[in-house]
Every structure is written in structure tokens, then in C-alpha cells.
Amino acid sequence: MGTNSVVTKTPFRVTFAGGGTDLPEYYRAHGPGACVAGAMDKGIYVIVVENFNRDEIRVSYRVTEDAKKSVDEIDHGSIRESMRLLRIPSGVQVITATQMPSRGTGIGSSSSCAVGVLNALHAWKGQHVSPRQLAREAVHIEREVLKEPGGIQDQYVAAYGGLNLVKVERDGSVSVQSLSLDHEGLADLNAHQMLFFTGIERSSSTIHINQVNHISEHLEEYDRMRDLAVSTAKALENLDIAEVGRLMDENWELKQKLSEGISNTRVNELYETAKKAGALGGKLMGAGGGGFLFILAPPERHGGIERALQRHGAFVTPVNLELDGSKVVHQD
């Protein structure tokens, strides 16, 4: 192979508006879909190292899969299929480490893992590939090979980084429009952001399956959410953060109508508490049901919001938007 060891860092994502319209069950029949999403400065590290025994594979994430004799024996879906796609038969160790709770928390962690693994394996083979290729390969693995339900925004945000309006047409073609915020504007937006962990981890697949089964009943909501994404992109470029918060609030109200399980009593209590304490708006990340609650609020209100939500058992996680997408941070 081209190198002995590689380390990649791939960001998790936050979505401001439009999530759900990137589901193929919506955009293929009613598209385009549109989402505004950004990359966090926290994510997943993937380490690829040559294995001492060239006839074996070692994979480590929450568990360790040791001494696998072939790619077919690997349980971790995206690692297994990435190795198949890149035709790496054995002789490698693939290790992942995350900076945040990532199982069922709505921050796009599974797609970030797929993108990060692909990037690391390409680099290990001595190949430099574009963000678009990484995103396309990750979508192919997750949606077409593994048949996991979900959209396409996570893979593109993980690969590209930054803050983007992601559009997907009926034929599946994707455009990624980087939103124009200067350094001061990005700092101002970061100063308004708050991310709270609700303490609830859930299966996004169950929620997505329920959601896609009822898309035809909620086309008005989906169409409006797509329009909100376009409006949110404009408000972000104008740095009208109050308007961004209002649009996020409307998006969250619409999203809750799409299917059962997207929200619950605890999540509603946390969100209403944040609004009463001064939040401009926000939404639950990902498919819903738990995970991380993303809030926009004036910086002077952050202390009160944090104390109010802590009393309800939710804790703030410092987070900023990251300009970089998946990148190689070490190679030798």
C-alpha cells in the first residue's frame, strides 16, 4: 500500500432547516430537496494502520473485531463495505474514536464514520480523492449497499465541511452551495449557538422508516420545509440571526407533524424551557426522538438557558462550525 499509517478527522453536522427533504422517498417524486447544514468542530477520528499479520484484519470501534480472516467476516457495515469498494482484502487495522456521544444522537455520526473511513483507506492506498467522491461513495455504501434508511445531507456535509445549502434533484444529482459568511459573521453565528445533549439515545432507522411511510400525507409540510431551507440560507448570508431562529422554530413545528416519534414530552419540555429563557429558535438534530437539541440564542441569554435546561437534566456541549470537511491529519 502507499503508506504505513493514516489518521483522518471528519466532522459531525448540525442542520438548520430542511432535514427530511433529502430523503429519496421525497426528492425522487417531489423534489428538489434542500437542507441547510453545517459541519461541527467535533467529529470522528479514523486510524488506519498496517497490521502485523498481513493475513488478518483488526477493526475497533465500540467493540474490537480481531483476527478476521476476510472482509466478509467484519460486522461493522460501513468499514466492511469501504474495504470491499477499495479492494483491500486484509493486512490492515481500522480504529475509530468519537469526540461526542454518537449512537442515535442525530449528528450524522454514521455517515461521518463512513466518509472518514473511506478517506483514510484512500489515503492509505496513496490516493487523494475529492469531497464529492467521498460523499458519493458514502451514500452508495449506506443507502444502496447496506440499505440503511436516511437522506444524503450527512455524507456531503461530512465530506465538504463548512456551512452549506445542499440541494438534491429528482434524478439524485446533488449541489453544494457554500454560504458566504466572513470571519466576523461566522464568529457571530458561533456565539449564538448552543447544543444540548438530552441524554436520550434512539434508533434513527425506526423513525426514518415510520417517516417515509407517511410522506404522501405530509407533502405540504415537506414543501414548506424545503422553502424554509432556501430562506434560512439567505438569512444566514445576511447574518439575520433572529430570522434564522424564527425559521428554525417554524421548521421544528413542521417536522413534528411528519410522523410519530420525532418528538416526545421530554424534548418538548426542554425546547419550551429554552424559548422561555430567551432562545430565538432551534430544533432537535437528526431524525428526532432524542439526541442533541440545537438552539440559537443571544449570547447574553446563554447562561440563563443553560441553567434552566440543566435543571431538566440536559447539558450544554460547546460547539462551533468547522470550515474543514473530512481531512487527513496524519500520514507516514
C-alpha positions in Angstrom: 0.0 0.0 0.0 1.0 3.7 -0.3 1.7 4.4 3.4 2.1 2.8 6.9 -0.5 4.7 8.9 -3.2 7.4 8.3 -5.4 9.4 10.7 -8.4 11.3 9.4 -10.8 13.7 11.2 -14.3 14.0 9.9 -16.9 16.4 11.3 -20.3 15.7 12.7 -23.1 18.0 11.4 -25.9 20.4 12.6 -28.9 21.1 10.5 -30.7 24.5 10.5 -33.6 23.7 8.2 -34.9 21.3 5.5 -33.9 18.0 7.0 -36.2 15.2 5.7 -36.5 16.7 2.2 -33.2 14.9 1.4 -34.9 11.5 1.8 -35.1 9.8 -1.6 -38.7 8.9 -0.9 -39.4 12.7 -1.1 -36.9 14.2 -3.6 -37.3 11.4 -6.2 -41.0 12.1 -6.5 -41.5 15.6 -5.3 -38.0 17.2 -5.5 -35.9 19.0 -5.3 -35.0 18.6 -1.7 -33.0 21.3 0.2 -31.2 21.4 3.5 -29.0 24.0 5.3 -26.4 22.2 7.4 -23.0 22.9 8.8 -20.0 20.9 10.0 -19.1 20.9 13.7 -15.6 21.3 15.1 -16.1 17.9 16.7 -16.3 14.6 14.9 -14.8 11.2 14.5 -11.1 10.2 14.1 -10.3 7.1 12.0 -6.9 5.4 12.2 -5.7 3.0 9.6 -2.5 1.1 10.3 -0.8 -1.8 8.7 -1.5 -5.0 10.6 1.5 -7.1 11.7 -0.2 -10.2 10.4 -0.8 -9.4 6.7 -3.4 -12.2 6.5 -5.7 -10.7 9.2 -7.9 -7.6 9.8 -8.5 -5.9 13.1 -11.4 -3.4 13.5 -12.0 -1.4 16.7 -14.9 0.9 17.5 -17.3 0.3 20.4 -16.1 -3.3 20.3 -13.0 -4.9 18.8 -13.2 -7.3 16.0 -9.9 -9.1 16.0 -8.2 -11.6 13.8 -10.7 -11.5 11.0 -9.5 -13.6 8.1 -11.5 -11.8 5.4 -13.5 -8.7 4.8 -16.7 -10.8 4.7 -16.3 -11.5 8.4 -16.4 -7.8 9.5 -19.6 -6.9 11.4 -19.2 -3.1 11.0 -21.1 -2.4 7.8 -19.5 0.8 6.5 -16.0 -0.4 7.3 -16.6 -3.8 5.7 -18.1 -2.2 2.5 -15.5 0.5 2.3 -12.8 -2.1 2.3 -14.7 -4.1 -0.4 -15.1 -1.0 -2.5 -11.4 -0.1 -2.3 -10.4 -3.8 -2.7 -8.4 -4.1 0.5 -8.5 -7.8 1.3 -6.6 -7.9 4.6 -3.5 -6.7 6.5 -5.0 -3.6 8.0 -6.2 -2.2 11.3 -9.1 0.3 11.3 -9.8 2.1 14.5 -12.4 4.8 15.2 -12.8 7.3 18.1 -15.5 9.9 18.5 -15.5 13.2 20.4 -19.2 13.2 21.3 -21.9 10.6 22.1 -22.7 9.4 18.6 -25.1 6.4 18.7 -28.6 7.6 17.9 -27.9 11.2 18.8 -28.8 12.9 15.5 -25.5 14.5 14.5 -24.8 12.4 11.4 -22.2 10.2 13.1 -22.8 7.0 11.0 -22.2 9.0 7.8 -19.2 10.8 9.2 -17.8 7.4 10.1 -18.4 6.2 6.5 -16.8 9.3 5.0 -13.8 9.2 7.4 -13.1 5.5 6.8 -13.2 6.0 3.1 -10.9 9.0 3.3 -8.5 7.1 5.5 -8.4 4.0 3.3 -8.0 6.0 0.1 -5.1 7.8 1.7 -3.6 4.6 3.0 -3.6 3.4 -0.6 -1.9 6.6 -1.7 -5.0 8.1 -3.3 -6.3 11.7 -2.9 -10.0 12.0 -3.7 -12.4 14.9 -3.8 -15.1 15.7 -1.2 -17.7 14.9 -3.9 -16.2 11.4 -4.5 -16.1 10.7 -0.7 -19.8 11.8 -0.3 -21.0 9.8 -3.3 -19.1 6.6 -2.2 -20.6 7.0 1.4 -24.1 7.5 0.0 -23.6 4.4 -2.2 -22.5 2.3 0.8 -25.1 3.4 3.3 -28.1 3.8 1.1 -27.6 1.4 -1.8 -25.4 -1.4 -0.4 -26.4 -1.5 3.3 -30.0 -0.3 2.6 -29.9 1.9 5.6 -32.8 4.4 5.6 -32.0 8.1 5.6 -31.0 11.1 3.4 -27.9 12.4 1.7 -27.1 15.6 3.6 -24.9 14.0 6.3 -22.4 12.5 3.8 -22.0 15.7 1.9 -21.6 17.9 5.0 -19.1 15.5 6.4 -17.1 15.5 3.2 -17.2 19.2 2.3 -17.3 20.8 5.8 -18.4 24.5 6.1 -21.9 25.8 6.1 -23.9 24.8 3.0 -27.2 24.8 1.2 -27.4 21.2 -0.1 -29.9 20.6 -2.9 -30.8 17.2 -4.4 -32.7 16.9 -7.6 -35.2 14.2 -8.6 -32.5 12.4 -10.5 -30.3 12.3 -7.4 -27.8 14.9 -8.6 -26.5 17.0 -5.6 -25.3 20.6 -5.5 -23.4 22.0 -2.5 -23.6 25.8 -2.2 -21.2 27.2 0.4 -22.8 30.1 2.2 -20.9 33.3 2.2 -20.1 34.3 5.8 -16.9 36.2 6.5 -14.8 35.5 9.6 -16.6 38.0 11.8 -20.0 36.7 10.6 -19.1 33.1 11.4 -17.8 34.2 14.8 -21.1 36.0 15.5 -23.1 32.9 14.4 -21.0 30.6 16.6 -21.5 33.0 19.5 -25.3 32.4 19.2 -25.2 28.6 19.0 -25.9 26.2 21.9 -26.0 22.4 21.6 -27.6 20.4 24.4 -27.5 16.7 25.0 -30.9 15.4 26.0 -29.5 12.2 27.4 -31.8 10.2 25.1 -30.2 7.8 22.5 -32.6 6.3 20.0 -32.7 4.4 16.7 -33.0 6.8 13.8 -33.8 3.9 11.5 -37.1 3.2 13.2 -38.1 6.9 13.0 -37.0 7.2 9.3 -39.0 4.1 8.3 -42.1 5.5 10.0 -41.5 8.9 8.4 -41.1 7.7 4.8 -44.2 5.6 5.1 -46.2 8.8 5.6 -44.5 11.2 3.2 -47.5 11.4 0.8 -49.7 12.5 3.7 -47.4 15.5 4.5 -46.3 16.9 1.2 -47.4 20.4 2.3 -45.1 20.3 5.3 -42.1 18.9 3.3 -42.5 21.5 0.5 -42.6 24.3 3.2 -39.5 22.9 4.9 -37.6 22.9 1.6 -38.6 26.5 1.1 -37.5 27.3 4.7 -34.1 25.9 3.9 -33.7 28.4 1.0 -34.9 31.2 3.2 -32.6 30.2 6.0 -29.6 30.2 3.6 -30.4 33.8 2.7 -30.9 34.8 6.3 -27.6 33.3 7.3 -25.7 35.1 4.5 -27.4 38.4 5.6 -26.4 37.4 9.2 -30.0 38.0 10.3 -29.7 35.5 13.2 -33.1 36.5 14.7 -34.7 35.5 11.4 -32.7 32.3 11.3 -34.0 31.4 14.7 -37.6 32.1 13.7 -37.2 29.9 10.6 -35.7 27.1 12.6 -38.6 27.3 15.0 -41.1 27.1 12.2 -39.2 24.2 10.7 -39.3 22.3 14.0 -43.0 22.8 14.4 -43.5 21.4 10.9 -41.1 18.5 11.4 -43.0 17.3 14.5 -46.1 16.7 12.3 -44.3 14.3 9.9 -44.5 11.1 12.0 -44.7 9.7 15.5 -41.5 9.5 17.5 -39.9 12.7 16.1 -40.6 14.5 19.4 -41.8 13.5 22.9 -42.8 15.1 26.2 -39.3 15.5 27.4 -38.0 17.1 24.2 -41.0 19.4 24.1 -40.4 20.4 27.7 -36.7 21.2 27.0 -37.4 23.2 23.9 -40.2 25.3 25.5 -38.0 25.9 28.6 -35.2 27.2 26.3 -37.6 29.5 24.5 -39.0 30.9 27.7 -35.4 31.6 28.8 -34.6 33.6 25.7 -33.9 31.2 22.8 -34.7 32.6 19.3 -35.4 29.1 17.9 -34.0 25.7 17.5 -34.7 22.1 16.6 -33.8 18.6 17.6 -31.0 17.2 15.5 -31.4 14.3 13.0 -34.5 12.1 12.8 -35.8 13.2 16.2 -36.8 11.4 19.3 -33.7 12.4 21.4 -30.0 13.1 21.0 -28.9 16.7 20.7 -31.1 19.9 20.8 -29.7 22.7 18.7 -30.5 26.3 19.9 -29.9 29.8 18.7 -30.0 32.5 21.3 -28.4 35.9 22.1 -25.1 35.3 23.9 -26.3 37.3 26.9 -29.1 34.7 27.3 -26.9 31.6 27.3 -26.3 31.5 31.0 -30.0 31.5 31.8 -30.8 29.0 29.2 -28.0 26.6 30.3 -29.1 26.8 33.9 -32.8 26.3 33.0 -32.1 23.2 30.9 -29.6 21.8 33.4 -32.4 21.7 35.9 -34.2 19.4 33.4 -31.2 17.1 33.0 -29.8 18.5 29.7 -26.2 19.7 29.4 -24.6 22.1 27.0 -21.8 20.9 24.7 -19.6 23.7 23.4 -19.6 23.6 19.6 -18.6 25.8 16.7 -18.9 25.5 12.9 -15.9 24.0 11.2 -14.8 25.1 7.7 -12.9 21.8 7.0 -14.6 18.6 5.9 -13.0 15.2 6.2 -9.2 15.6 6.2 -6.1 13.7 6.7 -4.4 14.9 9.9 -1.5 12.4 10.0 0.2 10.2 7.4 3.5 8.4 7.4 
